[in-house]
Amino acid sequence: MGADVTLLAQQTQRVVDKLDVPWWVWAATLGGLALLLLLDLVIVDRKPHEVTTGEAAKWVAFYVACAILFGIGVWIFGDSHFAIQYFTGYITEYSLSIDNLFIFMVIMSSFAVPSIHQHRVLLIGILLALVMRGIFIAVGAALIAQFVWIFFIFGAFLIWTAISMVRKKDEDEEYGENAVVRWVRKVFPVTDEYHGHKSIVKIDGKKFLTPMFVVIVAIGSADLLFAVDSIPAIFGITQDPFLVFAANAFALMGLRQLYFLLGGLVDKLVYLSVGLAVILGFIGIKLIIHAFHEYHLVPEWLEITNWMSLGFIVLVLAITTWASLAKAKKNGSESESASEQAEKA
């Protein structure tokens, strides 16, 4: 019995499967991400304007290309094993982010953000979210490195989240200010109207926050709530903190332009939440199986490989998108037929 306990304790101190990333690679990656943000600020946000669909499409393609190039770099200088983990994590994070775009749209509408300032709101809000996710990732990586049983908690949470998403798929999404936003309004004076892109203004010698500041806090804090689902999900794909952070960073940075590209198209992806629920449930099961493997409670052959994860996630997203667009097309045809019959009557 004592030997079993000792073995169990040793297993909790196992070496996590991860890249050996030197500090200068971290520094170069952070510097490259900062350069991309600066490029975005200088080119896109140099003058407040309404982002067109064509402009958004070019930037989405640019950020996706950057994410792919990063993955190729991992493949060349690291290993194909870790590259597959990165690509699977990136696709998962990006798909989860698409589901969050609708909430961003509701927040923008609720705060009546002028269209020419929406890009800046998303830029600053997502930058805050990236910092907070970095903290989440650091904490998650530390827990995983020390405690094997944390995989059971992450897995169970993702399965519970998946079930909740399916149950709520028919409910209307409404924005209610969270505790952080309510605290900001309670503690600081806020103007009723926008003052350009300024977050703080001085009126009669007194400083006021503007709705611009509050909506940025709303976007950032909303994404923090989304991270509660997405961070455990990607840790179910890879336990390497470098890959987890990189996948999150590229997914978030491409999210802003995707917001303007998709626009009202998000409403047509009616089965997206179901598809994401299936993916989260799958990753939850993968995490639990991984935890059982750590304690040698399941046979070696019972394992979900990286290639299996990537193939399953891509397949689910493809089926979800096809089914959603087919449903939207069918609804559109039925609406046209109903309109024609009404006109004839």
QUIKA-V831141 format. One line per field, one symbol per residue. ss: DSSP state (A for helix, B for strand, O for the rest). psi: psi as a letter, one per 40 degrees, with the letter a starting at -180 (. if undefined). Layout:
# QUIKA-V831141
ss: ???
psi: ???
This chain:
# QUIKA-V831141
ss: OAAAAAAAAAAOOOOOOOOOOOAAAAAAAAAAAAAAAAAAAAAOOOOOOOOOAAAAAAAAAAAAAAAAAAAAAAAAAOOAAAAAAAAAAAAAAAAAAAAAAAAAAAAAAAOOOOAAAAAAAAAAAAAAAAAAAAAAAAAAAAAAAAOOOAAAAAAAAAAAAAAAAAAOOOOOOOOOOOAAAAAAAAAOOBOOOOOOOOOBBBBOOBBBBOAAAAAAAAAAAAAAAAAAAAAAAAAOOOOOAAAAAAAAAAAAAAAAAAAAAAAAAAAAOOOAAAAAAAAAAAAAAAAAAAAAAAOOOOOOOOOOOAAAAAAAAAAAAAAAAAAAAAAAAAAAAAAAAAAAAAAAO
psi: dddddddddddefihhhiighiddddddddddddddddddddddedhhihhiddddddddddddddddddddddddeciddddddddddddddddddddeddddddddddefhhdeedddddddddddddddddddddddddddddhdeddddddddddddddddddedeihhihhhidddddddddihhidiigbehdhihhfehhiiiddddddddddddddddddddddddeediehdddddddddddddeddddddddbedddegdedddddddddddddddddddddddefeiiddgihiddddddddddddddddddddddddddddddddddddddd.
